[in-house]
Each structure stands twice: as C-alpha cells, then as structure tokens.
C-alpha cells in the first residue's frame, strides 16, 4: 500500500502486510484499514524524510567547513605547497621590496 505525501501527492513510502493468520487471504476490509493507516502516518513519514534531508545537508556543510578550515590553516601557517618553481627569486624583503625598487604599485581592485 503506497504512502502519499499529503502536500503534493508524491509517493513517499509503502506499507506491506505479510503472513496473515491461518493463511487466509487479505480482504477488501483489510485493504481499507491499511489505506487508512497509510493516510494517518503520511505526514509523519514526510516529516522524517525532510528531517533526513536536513541532516544530510548539515553533514555536507560540516565537511565543507572542515575542508575550508584545513585550507585556511595551511595558508595561515605558511604550509602552502608550491607545485612549480618560482618564475624568479625575490630579493631579501620579498615582493614589496622588489616592487618598491621598480616603482611598481599593485592595484588592490
């Protein structure tokens, strides 16, 4: 028996009954009762699915925060890995000393 979301009618789950006592067949009355049960739990099932979606998103955001934190630590800690040789060695004092000697003022735009 399908469970439908009451807001949009989408199928969000199913109920299944197995092994009726004494091996007799399920009746139309049994199907009607199962349909009423499915309807009564539909809003709870929908809410649980939405809650699960939020938990998944929260985990994804936590992972992104961890990744960004590791990247920031590497940059701030001076551990940034260089994968290529520098184009030219900078003199003592670094870039700003070099740019001052060349009257080069980088744009901050």
Secondary structure, 3 states (H helix, E strand, C coil): CEEECCCCCCEEEECCCCCCHHHCCCCHHHHHHHHHHHHHHHHHHHHHHHHHHHHHHHHHHHHHHHHHHHHHHHHHCCCCCCCCCCCCCCCCCHHHHHHHHCCCCCCCC
